[in-house]
Amino acid sequence: MATQDLSSNTSNTSSTAMSVSTEKDLAGGVQRSAHGATTVTGGRGAGEPAATRGKTSIADVVVVKIAGMAAREIPGVFDMGGGLSRTIGAVRDRVPGGRPNIGRGVKVEVGERQTAIDLDIVVEYGVPITDVAHDVRENVISAVERITGLEVVEVNVAVNDVHLPDDDTAESGGETRVE
């Protein structure tokens, strides 16, 4: 079976049969797998540059973790996630051997070359919310684009709560009404 060689712009045919995925691999490009990973493919063969031989896959969870870390780096961000997810996260953090969920409050959609990110944050009382949201947006876009190479088309920031200084004393077992 003769198929068209997609690695060049000529209409030469090859005598070797190739599958559709192999043809896409030879052409180079980006593919999306069923498990939510973005795959950047390159050509094959000795004639191709070393950096383009093979493929790189970026799973959705990678973008979630990068965005979560970048958002938490901003001063004024107290926590991330909605009320229920923060409650479950607090329980998980108290379990011996439990690790904090860095992706809490982060949802992503990863396409072939682009990603969109939604963040749920809790801000400290007294900080300008619009400034915090702006700084979070800039830091997340910078980190995700630098680390993954994906273009970030939007970062939506939803402020779900404000952390009040009195909240710390209530959690730390302040004065009780019963003995």
Backbone hydrogen bonds in HBPLUS format (Angstrom, degrees):
<---DONOR---> <-ACCEPTOR-->    atom                        ^
c    i                          cat <-CA-CA->   ^        H-A-AA   ^      H-
h    n   atom  resd res      DA  || num        DHA   H-A  angle D-A-AA Bond
n    s   type  num  typ     dist DA aas  dist angle  dist       angle   num
A0014-SER N   A0003-THR O   3.23 MM  11  5.91 163.2  2.26 161.3 165.5     1
A0023-GLU N   A0019-SER O   3.01 MM   4  6.34 155.0  2.07 149.2 156.3     2
A0024-LYS N   A0020-VAL O   2.99 MM   4  6.30 153.4  2.06 148.2 155.4     3
A0025-ASP N   A0021-SER O   2.89 MM   4  6.11 149.4  1.98 140.4 149.5     4
A0026-LEU N   A0022-THR O   2.90 MM   4  6.18 156.7  1.95 152.9 157.9     5
A0027-ALA N   A0023-GLU O   3.10 MM   4  6.27 147.6  2.21 141.1 149.7     6
A0028-GLY N   A0024-LYS O   3.08 MM   4  6.21 133.5  2.31 141.1 152.7     7
A0028-GLY N   A0025-ASP O   3.21 MM   3  5.20 134.2  2.43  94.9 107.2     8
A0029-GLY N   A0041-THR O   3.18 MM  12  5.23 161.7  2.22 125.0 125.3     9
A0041-THR N   A0029-GLY O   2.61 MM  12  5.23 169.2  1.63 165.1 168.4    10
A0031-GLN N   A0039-THR O   2.65 MM   8  4.92 154.2  1.71 143.6 152.9    11
A0039-THR N   A0031-GLN O   2.62 MM   8  4.92 165.4  1.64 167.5 164.7    12
A0033-SER N   A0037-ALA O   2.99 MM   4  5.44 165.1  2.01 157.9 162.2    13
A0036-GLY N   A0033-SER O   3.42 MM   3  5.82 153.3  2.49 116.5 114.9    14
A0060-ASP N   A0036-GLY O   3.08 MM  24  5.73 128.2  2.36 134.3 147.3    15
A0038-THR N   A0058-ILE O   2.70 MM  20  4.91 164.4  1.73 132.0 133.4    16
A0058-ILE N   A0038-THR O   2.57 MM  20  4.91 148.2  1.67 141.0 152.7    17
A0040-VAL N   A0056-THR O   2.66 MM  16  5.08 159.4  1.70 150.9 156.4    18
A0056-THR N   A0040-VAL O   2.81 MM  16  5.08 152.0  1.88 140.5 149.6    19
A0042-GLY N   A0054-GLY O   2.89 MM  12  5.44 129.6  2.15 147.7 163.0    20
A0048-GLU N   A0045-GLY O   3.24 MM   3  5.75 162.1  2.27 112.6 117.8    21
A0052-THR N   A0049-PRO O   3.05 MM   3  5.63 155.5  2.11 117.0 124.1    22
A0053-ARG N   A0050-ALA O   3.40 MM   3  5.53 169.3  2.41 108.3 111.4    23
A0062-VAL N   A0059-ALA O   3.06 MM   3  5.48 140.0  2.23 108.4 118.9    24
A0064-VAL N   A0060-ASP O   3.01 MM   4  6.34 156.4  2.06 151.7 159.3    25
A0065-LYS N   A0061-VAL O   3.01 MM   4  6.19 162.2  2.04 145.8 149.0    26
A0066-ILE N   A0062-VAL O   3.04 MM   4  6.26 163.9  2.07 151.6 156.1    27
A0067-ALA N   A0063-VAL O   2.95 MM   4  6.02 168.0  1.96 151.3 154.9    28
A0068-GLY N   A0064-VAL O   2.91 MM   4  6.04 156.7  1.97 147.5 154.6    29
A0069-MET N   A0065-LYS O   2.99 MM   4  6.13 163.2  2.02 150.2 153.8    30
A0070-ALA N   A0066-ILE O   2.99 MM   4  6.14 165.3  2.01 150.8 155.2    31
A0071-ALA N   A0067-ALA O   2.95 MM   4  6.07 155.7  2.01 148.2 154.2    32
A0072-ARG N   A0068-GLY O   3.14 MM   4  6.27 157.6  2.19 144.5 150.2    33
A0074-ILE N   A0071-ALA O   3.34 MM   3  5.88 164.9  2.36 114.0 118.2    34
A0077-VAL N   A0074-ILE O   3.25 MM   3  5.98 163.0  2.28 138.8 140.3    35
A0124-GLU N   A0076-GLY O   2.85 MM  48  5.17 150.0  1.94 141.8 148.7    36
A0078-PHE N   A0122-VAL O   2.74 MM  44  5.49 148.1  1.84 146.7 156.0    37
A0079-ASP N   A0122-VAL O   3.33 MM  43  5.06 159.0  2.38 127.8 132.0    38
A0122-VAL N   A0079-ASP O   2.84 MM  43  5.06 152.0  1.92 148.6 140.9    39
A0081-GLY N   A0120-ASP O   2.75 MM  39  4.90 163.2  1.77 127.7 133.6    40
A0086-ARG N   A0082-GLY O   2.95 MM   4  6.08 151.3  2.03 153.5 161.9    41
A0087-THR N   A0083-GLY O   3.02 MM   4  6.23 150.2  2.12 144.1 152.2    42
A0088-ILE N   A0084-LEU O   2.96 MM   4  6.23 166.8  1.98 155.9 158.8    43
A0089-GLY N   A0085-SER O   2.90 MM   4  5.94 150.5  1.99 135.9 145.0    44
A0090-ALA N   A0086-ARG O   2.87 MM   4  6.07 144.8  1.99 141.7 150.4    45
A0091-VAL N   A0087-THR O   3.15 MM   4  6.47 154.4  2.21 147.2 153.2    46
A0092-ARG N   A0088-ILE O   2.95 MM   4  6.22 160.8  1.99 149.5 155.1    47
A0093-ASP N   A0089-GLY O   2.87 MM   4  6.05 149.6  1.97 145.3 153.3    48
A0094-ARG N   A0091-VAL O   3.16 MM   3  5.33 135.3  2.37 100.0 111.8    49
A0095-VAL N   A0092-ARG O   3.28 MM   3  5.36 148.5  2.39 100.0 108.8    50
A0098-GLY N   A0095-VAL O   2.86 MM   3  5.23 159.0  1.91 136.8 138.0    51
A0104-ARG N   A0101-ASN O   3.21 MM   3  5.57 168.1  2.22 114.0 116.2    52
A0106-VAL N   A0103-GLY O   3.12 MM   3  5.49 146.3  2.24 142.0 136.9    53
A0120-ASP N   A0105-GLY O   2.83 MM  15  4.78 149.3  1.92 140.5 147.1    54
A0107-LYS N   A0118-ASP O   2.91 MM  11  5.10 158.9  1.95 151.9 156.1    55
A0118-ASP N   A0107-LYS O   2.80 MM  11  5.10 166.2  1.81 158.5 160.7    56
A0109-GLU N   A0116-ALA O   2.92 MM   7  5.26 148.4  2.02 152.3 157.8    57
A0116-ALA N   A0109-GLU O   2.94 MM   7  5.26 152.4  2.02 145.5 154.5    58
A0111-GLY N   A0114-GLN O   2.73 MM   3  5.21 168.1  1.74 165.5 167.6    59
A0151-GLU N   A0113-ARG O   2.95 MM  38  6.26 171.3  1.95 154.0 152.1    60
A0115-THR N   A0151-GLU O   2.83 MM  36  6.22 142.5  1.97 156.1 158.6    61
A0153-VAL N   A0115-THR O   2.95 MM  38  6.11 154.1  2.01 157.6 166.1    62
A0117-ILE N   A0154-GLU O   2.98 MM  37  6.27 167.8  2.00 152.5 156.4    63
A0156-ASN N   A0117-ILE O   2.86 MM  39  6.32 156.4  1.92 159.8 161.8    64
A0119-LEU N   A0156-ASN O   2.76 MM  37  6.09 164.2  1.79 171.3 176.4    65
A0158-ALA N   A0119-LEU O   2.79 MM  39  6.06 165.9  1.81 161.7 166.7    66
A0121-ILE N   A0158-ALA O   2.88 MM  37  6.24 161.7  1.91 156.6 162.5    67
A0160-ASN N   A0121-ILE O   2.89 MM  39  5.97 154.0  1.95 162.1 170.8    68
A0123-VAL N   A0161-ASP O   3.15 MM  38  6.61 151.7  2.24 154.2 148.9    69
A0163-HIS N   A0123-VAL O   2.72 MM  40  6.01 165.6  1.74 158.0 163.3    70
A0125-TYR N   A0163-HIS O   2.90 MM  38  5.57 137.7  2.08 162.8 150.9    71
A0131-ASP N   A0128-PRO O   3.11 MM   3  5.38 120.4  2.48 101.9 116.3    72
A0132-VAL N   A0128-PRO O   3.03 MM   4  6.37 160.3  2.07 156.4 162.3    73
A0133-ALA N   A0129-ILE O   2.88 MM   4  6.08 168.9  1.89 157.1 160.1    74
A0134-HIS N   A0130-THR O   2.96 MM   4  6.07 154.6  2.03 140.1 147.3    75
A0135-ASP N   A0131-ASP O   2.91 MM   4  6.13 163.7  1.94 151.1 155.2    76
A0136-VAL N   A0132-VAL O   2.82 MM   4  6.02 159.6  1.86 154.9 160.9    77
A0137-ARG N   A0133-ALA O   2.93 MM   4  6.05 165.8  1.95 147.4 151.5    78
A0138-GLU N   A0134-HIS O   2.98 MM   4  6.25 165.7  2.00 152.6 155.9    79
A0139-ASN N   A0135-ASP O   2.96 MM   4  6.10 166.7  1.98 150.1 153.9    80
A0140-VAL N   A0136-VAL O   2.89 MM   4  6.00 165.8  1.91 159.2 162.9    81
A0141-ILE N   A0137-ARG O   3.01 MM   4  6.12 169.2  2.03 152.2 155.7    82
A0142-SER N   A0138-GLU O   2.98 MM   4  6.08 166.6  2.00 149.2 153.5    83
A0143-ALA N   A0139-ASN O   2.95 MM   4  6.06 166.5  1.97 148.2 152.1    84
A0144-VAL N   A0140-VAL O   2.93 MM   4  6.01 174.2  1.94 157.7 159.7    85
A0145-GLU N   A0141-ILE O   3.00 MM   4  5.97 166.9  2.02 150.9 155.2    86
A0146-ARG N   A0142-SER O   2.97 MM   4  5.93 156.7  2.02 143.9 151.1    87
A0147-ILE N   A0143-ALA O   2.93 MM   4  5.95 164.4  1.95 151.5 155.7    88
A0148-THR N   A0144-VAL O   2.91 MM   4  5.68 162.3  1.94 146.4 152.4    89
A0149-GLY N   A0145-GLU O   2.99 MM   4  4.81 138.2  2.17 115.7 127.5    90
A0167-ASP N   A0164-LEU O   2.95 MM   3  5.35 147.9  2.05 111.2 120.8    91
A0168-ASP N   A0165-PRO O   3.35 MM   3  5.91 148.2  2.46 111.2 117.3    92
A0170-ALA N   A0166-ASP O   3.25 MM   4  6.53 155.9  2.31 151.9 158.3    93
A0171-GLU N   A0167-ASP O   3.21 MM   4  6.33 151.2  2.30 140.3 147.2    94
A0172-SER N   A0168-ASP O   3.05 MM   4  6.16 142.0  2.19 141.7 151.9    95
A0174-GLY N   A0169-THR O   3.20 MM   5  5.55 130.4  2.46 157.7 165.4    96
